[in-house]
């Protein structure tokens, strides 16, 4: 997607940026479009905490509140 994004090139090397036409020329010179598999492992942080852990904590808090409510006969 064109425009700004939250990605970061941490390689310390410059990143090649090609136009659509330049990519077409590269593909044509190589002999077609190859099948490429890209695996991405990403962690997202919010206020210095990994979001996955934050979400887990919120779910645990909600589950605990639901358990307490069920014990007194009120479901939330």
N, C-alpha and C positions, 0 to 999 in steps of 0.2 A: 504494500500500500504506500503510495507516495506521501511525502510530508515528514513531519517529525515523529519520532517514536522513542520509547524508553529503552532502546537497546544500547549496548556499550561494547565497543571493540577493545578488548583488554589484551590484544596480542602485542601491542606496541609497534605494530607495522601498519602502514597505510592500507586503506581498503579500496579496492577497485570499484568504481561506479561506472556502469555502462548504460547507454541509452538503449531503447528497444531495438533500434536499427543495428547498433554495435553487437548486441547479443545475437541477433539474427545472422550477422556476418560470422561471428565466432562459431555458431552452431553449423552454419553451412560449410565452413572450412573444416570442421571436425567430422562432418558427415552425418549430421542429424541431431536430434534431441535425445540424449541418453535418459534412461530411467534412473532417477536419483532418490535414495532414501536418506532422510535427515532425521536424526534422533536428537531431541532437545531436552535437556534436564534443566529446569529452572526453579529458582526459589524466589518468592516475592516477600519483601519486607515492608512492614508498616510500623513506623515509630521505633525502628531498631529491632522489631520482633518479627520472626518469620510468620507470615499470614496463616500457614497451615496449622501451626501451634496455637495461634490466636483463635482460629475457627474451632479447633478441638476443645479449647478451654471454654468457649461459649456454649458448645454442645453439651459438655459435661455439666456446666452450671445449669443449663435448661433442664437436662435430665434429672439433676439433683432436685431442682425446684418441682418438677413434675412428680418425682417420687415422694417428696414431702407432701404435696397436695393430695396425692392418692392416699397417703396414710391418714389424712384427716377427712377424706371423702370428697375432695374437690379437685377436679381435673383441670389443668391449665393448658 
